[in-house]
Amino acid sequence: VCLSLGEAKNLPTYPGPNKMRDCYCTVNLDQEEVFRTKIVEKSLCPFYGEDFYCEIPRTFRHLSFYIFDRDVFRRDSIIGKVAIQKEDLQKYHNRDTWFQLQHVDADSEVQGKVHLELRLSEVITDTGVVCHKLATRVLECQGLPIVNGQCDPYATVTLAGPSRQVLSEAKKTKVKKKTNNPHFDEVFYFEVTRPSSYNKKSHFDIEDVDEVDKMEIRVDLWNASNLKFGDEFLGELRLPLKFLRQSSSYEAWYFLQPRDNGNKSLKPDDLGSLRLNVVYTEDHVFSSDYYSPLRDVLLKSADVEPVSASAAHILGEVCREKQEAAIPLVRLFLHYGRIVPFISAIANAEVKRTQDPNTIFRGNSLTSKCIDETMKLAGMHYLQVTLKPIIDEICQVHKPCEIDPVKLKDGENLENNRENLRQYVDRIFTVITKSGVSCPTVMCDIFFSLRESAAKRFQGDLDVRYTAVSSFIFLRFFAPAILSPNLFQLTPHHPDPQTSRTLTLISKTIQTLGSLSKSKSANFKESYMATFYDYFNEQKYADAVKNFLDLISSSGRRDHKSIEQPILLKEGFMIKRAQGRKRFGMKNFKKRWFRLTNHEFTYQKSKGDHPLCSIPIENILAVERLEEESFKMKNMFQVIQPERRVLYIQANNCVEAKDWIDILTKVSQCNKKRLTVYHPSAYLNGHWLCCKATADNTPGCTPCTGGLPANIQLDIDGDRETERIYSLFNLYMPKLEKMQEACGSKSVYDGPEEEEYSTFIIDDPKETYKTLKLIIEGVGTLEQEHAQYKRDKFKKTKYGSQEHPIGDKSFQTYIRQQSEISAHSI
């Protein structure tokens, strides 16, 4: 899912005298938070302007957005939420939408499912009369929410009659401690009809049927709270008994539902609204051989003459946004080691079309977007090495750096601030221009080809060989990373407003220094920036930039793998269980600051402290998820070391857990002694919970999952990217067909172009037509495979199963579509 969180407007005023609020927005999968924006202070119309991209590692029912008001003294209060059901995400796909904020109360916050069995049976009494009993068996629940860090669930079962009057007192299961997937397996009996004359023929006589039809069984789930406010409601289920008329017993999974009285009295427009753009895609990926025809056409793109007739270039032509095409193309070409020839080919074609050397690579073309995407993937660790230490310092030290006289705070001195800012710019500039040897090979190879193309095309302009490269490395790589370090994983959260302003000023200056334009001061609209820039108008800065650009864009550089400084890959707070080196003492859970570099994995009490424990990368023998049953805790994983010592860790949410597991697995991929088997559960009370073996050194009982590529930077699934490209071609099929018509029109009639065809770049109609034919055939074949797969799945899937509980709207829609398709084909 890819989200753009825009802005909120007309939030309700704060009851205090100043009426303003300090608000932030969170993104939740059901009720688990996976992302949080910066805090916008003193506003009722906060602007966030933030993007968040994540792979969703589990099923969910709602994608929710909560607006919180920060409270320094108490818990932050929720103002309102937007909850979009999974099956409605397509409605809002890739367009800006304003959503009304809804009230949040415990009755409307529901997730999870429950497994029930109902059985209606006749009981003949001693006197020969018959009555009907209903047995309700509550088997288990899955995916209940965790409230304030815990979940101690129990269920109550009640029988209700017409107009919902309660016919029996609530019967209650045992409380299951510390689990959000409780197994109850308890049966409760209810007398449904009063004794009537025994009649063998009918299951029950007519007046009784009417009565049973009006009854319903009600199951409520609660979290047993030790607080004085009482237990928390987790969701309910109301089942009418009339469906037992066909069959006297019934067993199925159900989604829990909110209380149907949920706060309806409040007007919906009280709370303001939130602007969002959600791009949600679900890819069903086949095995590799299905994709061969389409993948082969794509991977040949670099060799097609002219490149505008290649499959990859055509994808860029038909997609609405070039970014859509760039992301899967870059990942696919990187995976197969073809990225440099591909980018060289499309860049060369773009340079040939460019008329003015000053506008080189300035547009949002397919070339620009592909290079941006490659730098993001391949250059992430390069940024960590160069910028992270100094950005951490700027975030922690809070030196005043405001140089706009209008924005100066009381007691601040303009000259001091200028000096602070100058020192920061100087240090960052030096770090960047001295980092040439660390620049990833793939980036250097691309820069080399950009430089060659530009120099050949504009032979009279001696600087174009530099500007072609600096427009990427400075303008689209370093400057944005300084401006928004959180988007490049340089900081875990948004910098505060003061730090953000400092970073903006640094980013502007670095961008201008890197651009090598002749009249620097004219680049700034603000006079205070032009004055500040005078510090840097010396020749040594321009020389340093040119030396740096020469180094990163020359071929035949020395192997940068010999540079062995530790590179910080990821850090953050998590909770870990004591490893139990001592024979006695509690193995309790503690919050620790974890750091991973390409040398070691360590944790310390808090950031910057001395490590309490350090695990060299070569001692990480496996990294795997841990089953929730072990400690009744979600999002846990295990790092397995020699002598079967295991470190158990809990991440903050499912997205974080996946990130940590992925990166730890990648870093330790080449270890000689990597394990092939592991224990998915913990060793507790003298045995392994998974296989019940009693010796703590018993080899694992389950094969390890971590078969990822050894390259830290790129964990890419080529088939998945090809599936993504197939989906895009399929989505834009009308445009592909239009392009085919345009090829025909161009090759037959070469006069003034028809308006509707002039939107495509077609240099060679014949070659382009050939490629389009191959694409359309490849897409058609895959489409048939998907349709067949869906038909087969449709036949096998049961509504009410664990995968598709009753209440699963997306499955109901799917069933409707499939029955329409099959009726149509008949």
N, C-alpha and C positions, 0 to 999 in steps of 0.2 A: 504494500500500500504506500502511496506517495501523497502526502498531505501538504496543503498550503494553508496555514492559519493566518487569515487576514487581520480582521479587526472586529471589535465588539462596539455596539453603539447603544446609547440610551440605557445604560445600566441604572438600577435604582439608586437614588442618592443615599449616602451614609447618614444615619440618624444624628451624628454629631454636628457641631457648628460649621465645619468646613465642607461638609457634604461630599467630598471627593473620596475615592478609594484607591488602594494599591492592589492591582489585580494581576493574576497570572492564569494561564489556561493549561489544563492537563489533557492528554490523550489517553483513553482507557480502552482496553479490550475487555468487554463486559465490565467487571469492576477492578481490573488490574491496571494500574498506571504504568504506561510505557514511555511517556515523554512529558516534559514540562517546559513551558516557555519562560522567557524572562519576565520579571515583575515590571509592569508599567505603573509608575507612581502618579498619584494625584490626578486621576482621570476617570471620567464616566464613559469615555469613548476610547478605550485603549487600542493602540495600533500595535500588532505583534509582527506581522510580515515575516513569519518564519516557516521554513519548510522542514518536513520530517519524513524520512523514508525508512521503512523497515520491512523485513521479511516476517510474515506472521507465522510463528512456529506452532500454532495450535488452532483448534476450531473455536469460533466465537459466535455469539448471537447479535451483539450490538457493538458498534464502534461508537464510543461516547466521548464527548468533550465537556469538561466541567470548568466553569469560571469560579475561581476562589478569590476571596478578599483576604489579603495577608493581615494577620493580627499578631503583633509582636508579643503580646502577653498571654493570649489563649490560643486554642487550636484555630487554624484558619477556617473561615466560614464559607460555605458554598453559596454562591448567588443563584446559579441555575445550571442547567445542562442541555446539551443537544445529544440525543441518542438516535443513531441511524441503524435500522435493522440491516443485517447482512444482505438480505435479498433486495433491499431498496437501494444499495450502493450504486447499482448500474444507472438508476434514474438521474443521479447527480454527477455521473462520471465526467471528470475533466471539465467542469464549468463552475464558475464562481456562483455560489448560492448563499443567500441570507437565510439563516434558520432562527426561528423564535426560540429564545431560551425557555426551558420548561422548569417547573418546580421540582426539587429533589426531595423525596421523603422515603422512609424505609419501605413503605408499601409498594413503591414503584421500582425499587432496585432489586432485580431478580436475575439469578443465573442458575444453571445446573439442571439436572434431570433426575427423575425418580423411576424406579422399576417396581411395578405393582402386579399382583395377581388377584383377580376377583373370582369367587366361585359361589353360585347360588344353588342351594340344595334343599330338597324336601326332607323334613324330619317328621316321622310318624310317632305320635305320642302313644302312651300305654292305652289310652282310651280309643285309639284308632283314628283320631283326627290328625290333620296334617298342618304343619306350619312351615314357613320358609325362612331359612337362615342364610345370611350372607357372610362368607369368610373373606376377610381382606388381609392379604399378606404383603407387608412392606418388606421388599427384599433388600434394596440398596439404593444409594444416591451417588451421583457423580458430579464433580465440578461445582460444589457449593462455594459461595464467596467466603473469603477469610475476613472477618470483622475485627479490626484493631489487632491484627497479628495472630488471631486464633479462630478456631472453629470447633465447637463442641456441640454437634447437632443432635436433635431428637425429632421424632415426628409425632403428631397427634392425628387421630382418625376419628371422624364423627359421621353419623348418619343424619341427613336432613330430609325433611318431607316437603310437601308443596309449599310454595312461598317461603322456602328455606327455614321453616321453624325446625329447631334441633330436636331429633327424636331420641337421641341417646347421649349420654355424657361422653366427653372426649376420652378416648383410650390412648395411652401414651407409651411409646417405645422407651427403651433404656437410652441414656445419653451416651454417645460415643465420643470419647475424649480425643482432642488434637487430631482431627482428620476432616478433610472436606470431601472424602469419598467413603462415607460410612456404610458398613454392611450391617443391616438390622436383622433381617430374616425373622420377623415376628408376625404372628397371625392373630387377628382380632375378629370376634364373632358378633353379629348383630341379628336380632330377630326382625325380619322384614314384614311378615304378614301375621295377623292373629290367626289362631287355629280356625279352620273352616271344615265343612264336611268333606271327607276324603273322596276324591273322584279320580279314578285311575286314568281316565282318558286324557285329561288335560294336565299340563304341567302345573298350572294353578288356575283357579276359575276366574271368570272375566273381571269381577269387581276387584279382585286382588291385582290383576295385571294393570289395571288403571292406576291403582295405588303405587305399585312398584315403579311404573313409568314416571311418576311424578317425584320419585325420591332421587337423592344423589348422595354419593359418598364424598366426603371432603377430607383431604389429607393436607395438613399444614406442617411446614418445616420450620424449626426454631433453633436459634443458637443459645445454648444455656449460658446465661451471663452471670458473673458473680457480682455485677453492679446492682445498685439498689433500684435502677430504673426498670428492672424486669428483663425478660428474655427478648432477643431480637428476632423479628419475623424474617424468614429467608425466602418464602415463596409458598404458593398453595396450588392445589389441584382440585377441581370440582368435576366429578364424573357422574352423569345421569345413568341410572340403572337400566334404562330402557334398552340399551344395546345388549343386555344379557338375555333378551327375548330369543335371539337367534341361537345363542349357544350359552350354556349355563356356566361356562368358565372362560375367563379371558385373562391374558397376560401380555403386558407391553411396557415399553419405556415411554415416559411423558416428559415434555419440558415443563418445568415449574412456571407458574404464571404470577403476575403481580396481583394484589388484592383489587377486586373490581370496583371498590368504592374510591380508589386512589384519588386524592385531592382534586375533585372536579369543580369545586366552587370558585377556584381562583381564575381570574381572567388570564388568557394566555399572553397578553401583551404587556403584562406588568414588568417583565424582567429584562427587556431589551433583546438584542439579537446578535448573532455571531456570523461573520462571513467566512466560508470555507470553500476550498476546492479539493475534492477527493478523487484520486485516481486509484482504483482498486482492480487488480487483475488476478485471475485465478487460472493457472496453467496446468493442464493435465498432460504430463509428459510421458511419451511412449519410450520404448527402448531404442537404442542408437540406430539400428538398421532402418527403422521407419523413415528417418530423416535424411538418409544418404542423398537422394536425388536433389532435394532443395539445398542441403548443406554444400554439395559439390558446386552447384551453380553459384552460390554465395562466395565460397572460398576462392573461386577463379577470378573474382572481381578485379584483383590487382593486375591481372594479365590481359584483360579485355581491352581492345583498342577500338575506338576511344573509350575511356573509362566511363563516360556518361551512358554507354550502352550496357554497363555491368549491372548485375542484380542488386548489389549494395547501393549503387548510386540511384537506381530506380526507386529503391525503398525510400531514400531521402527525398526523392521528387514527389512521391504520392502521400507521404505522411503529412498530417496537418502541421505538426511541430517537428523541426529537425531533431530535437532532443529525443523524441520518441524513437527515432530510427537509430540515433547515435549510440544509445545505451546498449542495446543487445548486439549491435554490429561490433562495437569495440570489444565487448566481452568475448564474442565468438572468435574474432581475429586474434585476440591476445591468447586465447585458449589454444589455438592451433598455430601460434607463432607466426602469424601472417600480418600483424598490425602495421609494421614499418612499410612494406611494399604497398599495402592498401592506402595508407595515409599519404605516402609519397605521390601515388598516382592521382588521388583526388585533389591534393594540394597543388600539384603541377598544373592540372587542368584549370583550377581556380585562378592561379597566378596568370595563366595565359589570357584569361578573360578580364583581368584587372587592367584598367587604363592608367590609373594614377598611382605611383609608388607610395604616396602618403595614405592611401586607403587600403593598403594590403592587409588582408585577414581582419578587417575591422567589422565585417558583417557577421550575422549569426548564421553562417553557412554550414553545410554538412561537415566541411573540413574543420571549421572552428570548434563545432560541438564535439566532433570525434577526438580532437586533440585535448580539449577540456576534460573529456571523460577518461582518456588514457592517463593524463596527468593525475587525475583524482585517484585512479586505481593504483598506478605504478609509483606515484610520487608521495603517497601518504606518509611513508616512513622517512622519506627525505625531509619533509616538512617537520616531522617530529624532531629530527636531529638538529635542523638549523634553527627553527623558530621557538620550539616549545620552552627551553629554559628561560629565555628572556621574556616571553609572554607570561609565563608563570610569575616571574618577578614583578612585571607591570601590574598584574592582577592583585598581587599580595601587598605591594608597597604603597600604592595609591599616591604617588607623587603628583602634585597639581601641575598640569601641563596646558591649561587653557590659555590660548594666545589671542583670542578675540576680546578686545577691550570691553565690549558690551556685555560679555558673559562672565567677566571676572567676579569671583565671590569676594565678600568683605575680607580684608586682611591679606588678600593674595597680591603678590608683586609680579607685574608683567614680565620684567627682566628675568626673575628667578624661574618663572614658568617656561619662558623661551629656552632658557639654559637646560632645564630638565628635559624638555621635548627634544632639543638638539642632541643631547647625549643619547637618548633612546634611539633617535633616527640614525645617528652615527653608528651605534652598536649593531642595530639590525642590518644596516647597509653593509657593514664590514662582514657580519656573519654570512649574509647572502653571497656577497661577491667572493668570499674565500671558500665557498662550499662547492665549487665546480667539480672537484674530484668525487664528491658524494652523489652527484646527480645520476639517477638510474640510467643504465645503458639504453633502455628502450626510448627514453625521452631524448637522450643525446642523438640517437640515430635519426629520430624524427626531425630534430632541430637541424641536423646536418642537411637533410634533404630539402627542408624549407629554405635554408640559406642558399643552397645551390640553385634552386628554382628561381628565387627572387633575383639573385645576382645575374643569372643568365638572361632573365626577361628585361631587367632595367639596368643595362650595362653602364649607362651614364651616371647612375646614382650610387655613389660608393657606400652610403650609409644603409641602403636597403637590406644588405645582408645581415645587419644588426637589428633593424626595426622589425624584420620578419620574425625574428626569434624573440625579441624583447616584448612584442605584443602578446606573446603567450606567457613567457616565464614570469614577467613582472606584472602585466596588466591582468592576466587571467589565472595566475597561480599564487604568487607571493602576496600581492596586494589584497585579494579577497580573503586569504587565510589570516592576514593580520587584522582585517576589518571584522571578520566573523569567525574567531578561532574555534568556536563550538561546532560549526558546520564541518570543520576539517579535523575534528577529534583532538584539537590541541588543548581545549579546556572542557571539563565535563558539563558545565552550565554556561549560561550567558554571563558575560561580565556585567557588573553593575553600571548604571548610567555614566558615572564619572570616568571609569576605566574605558567604557565603550567610546566615549568622546576622545580620550587620549589615543586609542587605537585608530579611530577615524583619521585624526590629524597625521599620525605616523604613516598610515596606509596611503593617504593622498600624496605625501612627500615622496615616499618610496616609488609610487607609481610614476611620478613626474621624473624622478632621478633615472628610472629605468627606461623612460620613453625616448631619451636622447634627442628631444626636439630642440630646435635652435633657440627660440626665444622662450625661456622657461617661465619668466614672470607673467607672460601673457596667458599662460595656461590656467591661471587662477582668477576666478571671478572676485574673490575676496582680497582686499588690499592687505590685510594682516598676514595672509598666506604668502603673498608675493614678497612682503618685507622679510618674513621668516626664511623664505627660500634663498635670499641673498647669501646666507651662510654657506650654501652648497653650490654656488656658482663657480667653483674652482675647477680647473682642468682635471685635477686628480680624480674627481668623482666620475667624470665622463670616461677617463682612461680605465678606471677600475671596472666600470660596467662593460666596456668593450673587451677587456681581458677575460672577464667572466663569460661573456657571450661567445668569445672565440673558443674558450675551453670546452663549453658544453655543446658546441655545435661543430666540433672537429671530429673527423672519423679516426679510428685507430687509437682511441684513448687507452691508457693502461687499465688493467683490471681493478675495478673499485672494490672487489670483494676482499682485497687485502687490507682494506681499512677496517680495523677491528674495534672501533669504539662501540660501547653498548648503545643500542637504539631502543628507546622506550616505545613499547608497542601498545600498552594499555595499562590504565591504573584506575583505582576507585575503591570505595568501601564495600566490603561484603562481610558475611558472617561465617565464621569457621568453627569447627568442632576441635577441641583439644586433641592432639594426636596420641596422647597417652604413652609418653616415653617413660613416665614414672609408673611403678607397679601399682601404687595406690593413688587416691585423690580423684576428685570428680572430673569427668570429661565433659565440661560444659561448653556452651556456645558463646563466642565473643565476637564483637565487631572489630574488624581490622582493616587497615589500608593496604591493599594489594598492589604490587607493581610487577609488570612483566616486561623484561627486555629480551633481546636476542641471546643473552648470556644466562639469565637466571630469573626465577619466579620467587618473589619475596613477599613477606607481609610484616607490617610494623604497627605499633599502637595507633599512631596517627601520622598524617602526611609529614614527611621530613624527618621523622624519628629514625633511630638506628634499627635496622631489621631485626626482628625477633627470630626469624627463621628464613633460611635461604635454600632454595632447591635449584641446583644447576640444571639447565635445560636437558643435559644428557641423562639426568636421573628421572625424567618424566617418562614413564613406560607406557602410560595410557591415560586418556582423559575421557570420562564417560558420564552420562547422566546417572542419577541415583534415584531408585524408586521411592515414591513418596511414603510408602509404608514404613521405611526404615526409621525415620524420626518424625513422621507425621508432619513434614515440612515440604512446601512446594519449591520449585526452581533450584533443586540441589544437584550438585555434580561432585565427582570424585577425581582426585589427582593421585595416580598410583605410582609408588616409588619402589626402589629395590627392597628386597626382603618383604615384599607385599605390605609395606607401610602405606596407609591410605590417608590422604587429607580430604575431609568432607567439607564442602563449602556451599553456602546458600547465597545466590545472587538476588538482586532486588526485584527483578521481574523476568518474565519469560524471554523477552528480547535480549536483555543483558546476559542471561544464562547462556543463550545460544551464541552470543558474541564471544564470551569468554571461552566456551568449549571449543568453538571453531578456531580461535587464534592460538590457544594452547596446543590444540591438536596439530595445527599447521607447523608451529615452531618445533615441535618435538617429533615431527614426521620421520626424520632421517635417523633417529636414534637406533643404534645397532640392536639393543635388547628389547625393542618394543614388544609388548605382550600381544598375543593373538586372542586370549580369552580373559574374561573378568567376571566379577560378581556384581550383578545389577543392584543387589541390596547390601545392607551393612552386616558386619559381624557383631551380634549383640547377644548377651546372656548365654555365651558358650556355644553359639552356632551361627552359621550364615543363614539369614532369613530366606534367601532365594532357594538354595539347594539343600538346606538343613544339615550340611556337612559340619562336623564339630571341630576339626582342626583349623586353627586360624590361618595356616599356611597352605590349605587346600587350593590347588589351581582353580581358576575361574570356571564357571559353568555355562557361560554365554560368550559367543564370538564378539570380539571388539568391533566397533562400527567405524573407527576413524581412518577410512581409506582415502584421505585427501591428498592433493598434490603437495610436493615438498616445498614449493615456492611460497614463502610467507605472503607475498603480495597478492597472489591471485588464486582464490578458490572459486573456480568457475565451472559450471556444468554446461558443457557445449550443447547437449541435447535440449536443455531447458531454454538456452538462448535461441536455438533454432526454432523451438516451439513458439517462443515469443514473437520471432520474426514472421513465422507462418500466420500467427493471429493478426499481426499488423497488416500483412498482405491481404488476408481474408477480409479484414475490416474495410480496407480501401480498395476492394475489388472493382467497384464502379470506376475508380480513377485509373486502375490498370487497363481496364477495357477502353476507356477514353484515350489513354496514351497509345494503345494499339491503333485506334482510329487515326490518331494524329500522325503516327508513323506512315500509315497508308496514304494519308492525305499529302504528307510532305514528299513522299517518294514519287507520287503520281503528278501532283500539282505543285510546282515550286514557285508559285507567284506569291502575292501578299498573303500572309498567314491568316487563317480563320481565327477569330478572337478566342474561342474556347480552347484551341489547341496551343496557344502561344504561352501558356503558363509552364509548360514542360521544357527542360533543356534536352533537345534531341539533335545530336551532331551527326549521327549516322542512322537514318531511319531503318535500314535493312538489319544491321547488327542489333539495334535496340528491339526491333520486332522479334528477332530470333530469341533473344533473352526473355522477353515478355511471354512468349509462347511456353518456354521451359518453366518459368515461374508459375504461370496459370495452371499448367499441367501438374506441377509438384504440389501446389496448394490444393487443387481439386482432389488429388489422391489422398492427401492427409485429411481433408474434410470428410471423405468417405470413411476413412479409418475411425475418425472421432465419432461419426454418426453410428457406425456399427458397434463401437465400444459402448456408447450410451444405450443403444437398444439392448445389448447383452446385460448391461448393468441394471437396466430397468426391469428386465425379466427376473433377475436374481434378488432385487432389493425388496425388503418388506417394510412397509410403513409401520412404525411402532417398534422397530428394532433399535438396538443400542446406537447405531450410526444415525438413524433417522427417527428420533422419537416423535410421538404424536404432538403436534404443535409446531413442527418444523415447517415453516411457511415456504422456505426455499425448495424443499422437497415436494410440497404440494404443487407449487408452480411447475416444477420439473415434470411431475406426473401428468399435469394438465397438458403441458407441451407435447409430451411423448404420446399421450393418447390421441391428441389432435393429429400428430404426424402419422401415427399408425392408421387412423381412420382415413386420412387423406390418401395414404398409399394403397389402402384397400379399394 
